[in-house]
Amino acid sequence: MKRERFLLLTIATFGAMLPVYAGKATPPSGQQIFKQHCASCHANGGNLVHREKPLAGSAELTSIIRFKKYLSHPPGHMPYYQNLVGNDKMIKSLYDYCKTFKKAPRSS
């Protein structure tokens, strides 16, 4: 009886993790990635550290190649997220989401 329960528990545990290992798990959306990794400093496409250099309208968003290169060697205190840089689907999703931010007009 104990052996059967152990076997069922083992199957249930690995069965629940199977989609992740099989690569069939739904990847996070660009918005989810942004909220988890970027929003604390770049809320609404801004930049809390360097307000004069917002994410919205940034030259780093002119191409996905440039975006990925920038994230591969982040400046200053910006963290390096190896899990993002190494995953082309996640980078593309994040890039597409970041492109939705509109640069705020300059105030005088």
Backbone bond lengths (Angstrom), bond angles and torsions (degrees), N, CA, C in turn:
res aa  C-N    CA-C-N  psi(-1)  N-CA   C-N-CA  omega(-1)  CA-C   N-CA-C  phi
1 M - - - 1.447 - - 1.529 111.46 -
2 K 1.356 117.16 -44.70 1.458 120.43 178.35 1.522 110.33 -62.74
3 R 1.315 115.30 -40.21 1.465 119.92 -178.36 1.534 110.73 -64.21
4 E 1.319 116.83 -39.63 1.469 121.12 179.21 1.521 110.67 -65.30
5 R 1.340 116.81 -42.48 1.469 120.10 178.39 1.523 110.89 -63.53
6 F 1.334 115.80 -42.56 1.463 120.23 178.60 1.526 110.31 -60.95
7 L 1.315 116.34 -43.72 1.466 121.10 179.84 1.524 110.80 -63.58
8 L 1.321 117.45 -44.16 1.468 120.92 178.64 1.526 111.62 -64.21
9 L 1.332 115.94 -41.25 1.452 120.11 178.05 1.524 111.01 -63.88
10 T 1.311 117.11 -42.27 1.465 121.75 178.48 1.522 110.87 -62.59
11 I 1.325 117.02 -45.49 1.470 121.14 179.63 1.520 110.08 -63.46
12 A 1.331 116.91 -43.26 1.468 120.48 179.85 1.523 111.33 -63.11
13 T 1.327 116.73 -41.96 1.465 120.98 -179.28 1.522 110.99 -64.10
14 F 1.312 117.09 -51.91 1.463 119.74 -178.69 1.516 111.96 -71.60
15 G 1.305 116.88 -29.31 1.463 120.44 176.55 1.511 111.67 -65.29
16 A 1.320 116.53 -37.91 1.465 121.15 178.77 1.520 111.21 -68.37
17 M 1.333 117.44 -29.76 1.461 121.34 -178.21 1.529 112.08 -90.55
18 L 1.304 118.34 -10.32 1.458 121.98 -175.28 1.526 113.74 -55.06
19 P 1.348 119.59 -45.89 1.466 117.72 179.70 1.524 113.72 -57.95
20 V 1.325 117.43 -34.13 1.460 120.60 179.08 1.519 110.13 -67.02
21 Y 1.305 117.02 -47.50 1.452 120.68 -178.60 1.518 112.44 -71.39
22 A 1.312 117.27 -27.93 1.460 120.42 -179.45 1.519 111.47 -82.83
23 G 1.322 117.03 -2.97 1.461 119.98 179.52 1.513 112.65 76.42
24 K 1.321 117.28 15.06 1.456 120.90 -177.21 1.516 113.03 -100.63
25 A 1.319 117.46 1.72 1.461 120.39 178.00 1.523 108.59 -67.40
26 T 1.303 116.33 143.76 1.452 120.72 179.38 1.525 108.68 -68.82
27 P 1.329 117.19 121.33 1.466 118.83 179.13 1.530 109.91 -68.10
28 P 1.315 117.49 151.24 1.459 119.82 179.08 1.525 110.73 -65.72
29 S 1.304 115.64 151.50 1.468 120.34 178.21 1.524 108.78 -75.06
30 G 1.321 115.86 163.89 1.460 120.71 176.58 1.518 111.28 -58.60
31 Q 1.319 116.17 -38.22 1.460 120.25 179.19 1.529 110.59 -65.39
32 Q 1.326 117.53 -40.92 1.467 120.75 178.29 1.525 111.02 -64.93
33 I 1.320 117.04 -42.53 1.468 121.30 178.65 1.518 109.63 -62.12
34 F 1.331 115.97 -45.34 1.465 121.27 179.94 1.524 110.74 -60.07
35 K 1.322 116.72 -46.86 1.468 120.26 -179.60 1.525 111.34 -60.53
36 Q 1.323 116.81 -39.20 1.459 120.54 -177.18 1.519 113.08 -74.92
37 H 1.323 117.62 -39.47 1.464 120.67 -171.05 1.536 115.34 -110.23
38 C 1.304 118.61 -24.32 1.463 119.72 -167.13 1.530 115.59 -120.68
39 A 1.322 116.74 -30.50 1.465 121.06 -169.22 1.522 114.43 -60.73
40 S 1.320 118.16 -28.11 1.465 118.75 -177.47 1.527 111.66 -63.30
41 C 1.311 118.44 -29.67 1.475 121.53 178.25 1.530 112.79 -108.83
42 H 1.319 117.16 -23.66 1.463 120.71 -174.37 1.519 112.59 -119.42
43 A 1.316 117.72 39.29 1.460 121.70 179.74 1.520 110.89 -53.95
44 N 1.319 116.32 133.51 1.475 123.18 178.97 1.525 113.12 54.79
45 G 1.319 117.12 27.22 1.458 120.60 177.57 1.519 113.90 82.32
46 G 1.308 117.01 9.94 1.459 120.75 179.42 1.516 112.18 -88.37
47 N 1.318 115.76 -159.47 1.455 121.73 177.86 1.525 107.43 -153.38
48 L 1.317 116.63 105.59 1.460 120.61 -177.72 1.523 113.19 -71.18
49 V 1.322 117.49 -25.00 1.461 121.38 -178.69 1.527 110.54 -81.76
50 H 1.317 116.96 -47.07 1.468 122.70 178.27 1.527 107.92 -127.09
51 R 1.314 115.86 87.84 1.472 121.14 -174.97 1.537 112.69 -57.45
52 E 1.310 116.28 -26.92 1.472 119.66 -179.11 1.530 112.10 -78.33
53 K 1.319 117.74 -4.50 1.465 122.25 -179.86 1.526 110.47 -126.11
54 P 1.340 117.14 69.85 1.464 119.15 -178.64 1.534 112.13 -69.65
55 L 1.300 114.94 157.87 1.457 121.14 175.18 1.531 109.88 -67.10
56 A 1.316 116.33 -44.09 1.464 121.39 179.63 1.528 110.25 -60.47
57 G 1.312 115.83 126.09 1.459 120.85 179.44 1.517 114.37 78.93
58 S 1.317 117.51 6.99 1.466 122.03 -178.19 1.528 111.58 -65.29
59 A 1.308 115.40 145.93 1.473 120.88 175.71 1.525 110.87 -62.99
60 E 1.332 117.38 -23.14 1.471 120.94 179.90 1.522 111.61 -69.38
61 L 1.332 116.78 -11.66 1.459 120.85 178.87 1.528 112.96 -99.56
62 T 1.328 117.49 10.02 1.467 119.82 -179.63 1.517 112.62 -71.59
63 S 1.334 117.16 -24.41 1.466 120.58 174.87 1.520 109.24 -154.06
64 I 1.299 115.35 154.13 1.460 119.25 179.57 1.527 110.83 -66.95
65 I 1.330 117.24 -30.44 1.466 121.01 177.72 1.524 109.96 -63.76
66 R 1.325 115.67 -45.79 1.463 120.45 179.42 1.536 110.78 -65.64
67 F 1.320 116.30 -39.94 1.463 122.25 178.85 1.530 110.71 -60.71
68 K 1.326 116.22 -48.18 1.462 120.76 -179.52 1.538 111.07 -65.39
69 K 1.330 116.55 -40.35 1.463 120.19 178.74 1.526 110.55 -62.30
70 Y 1.321 116.44 -41.79 1.463 121.83 178.93 1.529 110.84 -62.18
71 L 1.337 116.35 -45.24 1.460 120.03 -179.81 1.528 112.19 -71.03
72 S 1.320 116.74 -21.29 1.461 120.82 177.87 1.524 111.85 -74.58
73 H 1.330 116.73 -23.68 1.472 122.45 179.60 1.529 108.72 -137.63
74 P 1.340 116.76 67.11 1.462 119.24 -175.35 1.531 112.46 -66.41
75 P 1.326 115.70 144.46 1.465 119.83 -178.60 1.524 112.55 -82.35
76 G 1.304 115.12 160.03 1.460 122.26 171.64 1.509 115.02 50.92
77 H 1.317 115.19 -126.12 1.457 121.20 -175.75 1.524 112.74 -93.46
78 M 1.315 116.88 3.18 1.460 119.11 179.55 1.529 109.16 -66.84
79 P 1.336 116.80 128.78 1.466 118.88 -177.31 1.526 113.07 -71.47
80 Y 1.308 114.78 154.96 1.462 122.45 175.69 1.516 107.40 -100.03
81 Y 1.313 117.32 121.30 1.459 122.06 -179.95 1.519 108.88 -108.12
82 Q 1.314 115.57 89.73 1.459 121.43 -177.24 1.520 111.33 -57.35
83 N 1.339 117.70 -36.84 1.458 120.51 -179.29 1.526 112.02 -62.87
84 L 1.318 117.43 -28.65 1.465 120.47 177.27 1.523 111.50 -80.66
85 V 1.306 115.77 -49.45 1.464 121.15 -176.59 1.528 110.95 -60.96
86 G 1.309 117.13 -33.02 1.459 121.31 -178.78 1.515 114.41 -85.15
87 N 1.334 118.07 1.17 1.456 120.99 -177.49 1.530 109.21 -123.23
88 D 1.323 116.40 102.81 1.465 121.22 -175.10 1.533 113.05 -60.74
89 K 1.320 117.97 -35.33 1.471 120.26 179.49 1.523 110.93 -67.08
90 M 1.327 116.44 -41.29 1.460 119.69 179.50 1.527 111.24 -69.47
91 I 1.324 116.96 -40.61 1.476 120.53 177.61 1.525 109.89 -61.25
92 K 1.320 117.10 -45.24 1.475 121.38 -179.58 1.523 110.12 -62.07
93 S 1.315 116.34 -43.59 1.457 121.14 179.71 1.529 111.13 -63.21
94 L 1.331 116.66 -44.44 1.464 121.22 178.43 1.528 110.52 -65.60
95 Y 1.317 116.85 -43.80 1.471 121.84 179.02 1.534 110.31 -58.54
96 D 1.325 116.28 -48.29 1.469 120.18 -179.51 1.522 110.89 -60.37
97 Y 1.328 116.95 -39.87 1.462 119.70 179.04 1.532 111.00 -67.56
98 C 1.310 117.14 -44.64 1.475 120.82 -179.66 1.522 111.58 -61.44
99 K 1.314 117.34 -31.48 1.468 120.90 179.02 1.533 112.04 -67.37
100 T 1.336 117.74 -15.91 1.461 120.19 -179.22 1.530 112.76 -77.52
101 F 1.327 117.36 -16.23 1.464 120.16 179.81 1.526 109.83 -73.03
102 K 1.293 115.33 135.43 1.464 121.34 179.11 1.521 108.90 -102.63
103 K 1.316 115.22 134.68 1.461 120.70 179.24 1.517 109.70 -66.89
104 A 1.317 115.30 130.03 1.462 120.85 179.58 1.526 109.55 -70.71
105 P 1.309 117.59 141.30 1.472 119.63 177.44 1.523 109.63 -64.60
106 R 1.329 115.46 147.23 1.478 120.55 179.30 1.508 109.60 -69.26
107 S 1.322 113.83 137.27 1.470 118.42 176.65 1.518 108.35 -100.58
108 S 1.309 116.31 145.27 1.467 120.42 -177.73 1.494 111.69 -94.38
